[in-house]
Amino acid sequence: MDLGAYAQIEKIEKIAKANDIEVPRLRGYRLMKDEEKVNYIDLFDGIDITCVEDLCESVPFWSTKPYYWVSSSYTDYPKRFFWNIKITNP
């Protein structure tokens, strides 16, 4: 359960009703203007990149209990993507 979103239920219900929107059992909604931007360095800080590489090579993709691992050009793209996020984003 998202306690931050749960605390905003009344506030968001008022906004939804003012715009003629009715959502039964309104749960888990947040206003984006109240959210903070995610810093990629903080997101990936402390994650061992070899762990991410293993997840990229796993079959099924990003599985913690894969059937097997594949190292190929198909798995190189996601590995380069995560390396770029870790290295280049300030």
Backbone torsions as a table, in degrees:
resi	resn	phi	psi	omega
1	MET	NA	139.0	178.9
2	ASP	-93.2	100.6	-175.3
3	LEU	-67.6	-32.2	177.3
4	GLY	-63.4	-42.4	178.1
5	ALA	-71.8	-35.3	179.6
6	TYR	-62.8	-36.1	-179.6
7	ALA	-69.8	-19.6	-177.7
8	GLN	-98.4	7.5	-174.5
9	ILE	-55.6	-49.6	-177.2
10	GLU	-62.3	-42.3	-179.9
11	LYS	-62.0	-44.5	-177.4
12	ILE	-74.7	-33.3	176.1
13	GLU	-61.0	-40.7	178.1
14	LYS	-62.9	-42.7	179.1
15	ILE	-65.0	-41.6	-179.4
16	ALA	-65.4	-44.0	179.3
17	LYS	-64.8	-36.3	178.3
18	ALA	-64.7	-24.4	179.4
19	ASN	-104.6	16.7	179.5
20	ASP	57.8	41.8	176.6
21	ILE	-116.0	128.4	178.4
22	GLU	-122.6	119.5	179.3
23	VAL	-119.5	114.1	178.0
24	PRO	-67.1	138.7	179.0
25	ARG	53.3	59.6	-179.0
26	LEU	-64.1	113.0	-179.9
27	ARG	-144.1	142.8	171.1
28	GLY	77.3	17.6	177.5
29	TYR	-98.0	142.6	177.2
30	ARG	-132.4	150.5	174.3
31	LEU	-84.9	126.9	-176.2
32	MET	-65.0	-28.4	179.5
33	LYS	-65.6	-20.9	-179.9
34	ASP	-91.6	-6.1	-176.5
35	GLU	-90.0	154.7	176.9
36	GLU	-98.1	147.4	178.8
37	LYS	-69.4	140.3	-179.6
38	VAL	-84.8	129.3	174.9
39	ASN	-92.0	123.1	-175.4
40	TYR	-63.3	-32.6	178.9
41	ILE	-63.7	-43.2	177.9
42	ASP	-66.2	-35.7	-178.4
43	LEU	-65.5	-42.3	-176.7
44	PHE	-99.1	1.8	-179.9
45	ASP	-65.9	128.8	178.6
46	GLY	89.2	-6.0	177.4
47	ILE	-87.9	124.9	178.0
48	ASP	-70.8	123.1	-174.9
49	ILE	-65.2	-25.3	177.3
50	THR	-67.2	-31.1	175.4
51	CYS	-64.1	-43.3	179.0
52	VAL	-65.3	-39.5	177.8
53	GLU	-62.4	-42.0	177.3
54	ASP	-62.3	-39.2	178.3
55	LEU	-66.4	-36.4	178.2
56	CYS	-69.0	-30.5	-178.4
57	GLU	-89.5	-6.4	-175.5
58	SER	-77.1	151.2	175.0
59	VAL	-124.5	117.3	0.7
60	PRO	-68.3	156.4	-175.0
61	PHE	-56.2	136.2	175.7
62	TRP	60.4	37.8	-179.5
63	SER	-100.5	138.4	176.5
64	THR	-82.4	-15.9	176.3
65	LYS	-128.9	71.4	-175.5
66	PRO	-75.4	160.4	174.3
67	TYR	-75.9	-37.7	177.7
68	TYR	-164.8	174.1	178.7
69	TRP	-116.7	146.2	178.8
70	VAL	-127.0	128.3	174.3
71	SER	-111.7	108.5	-176.2
72	SER	-154.6	-178.8	177.3
73	SER	-65.5	-25.4	177.2
74	TYR	-65.4	-36.7	-179.5
75	THR	-90.2	-11.6	179.5
76	ASP	-68.4	-35.9	-178.4
77	TYR	-61.5	-52.0	179.0
78	PRO	-63.2	-32.6	178.0
79	LYS	-65.8	-43.6	177.1
80	ARG	-63.6	-37.9	178.7
81	PHE	-59.5	-49.2	-178.8
82	PHE	-70.7	-32.6	175.3
83	TRP	-63.8	-42.2	-179.7
84	ASN	-64.1	-40.0	177.9
85	ILE	-62.7	-44.8	-177.0
86	LYS	-66.6	-38.9	-172.6
87	ILE	-90.0	-43.6	-167.9
88	THR	-92.7	-27.9	-177.4
89	ASN	-76.7	127.5	-179.1
90	PRO	-75.5	NA	NA
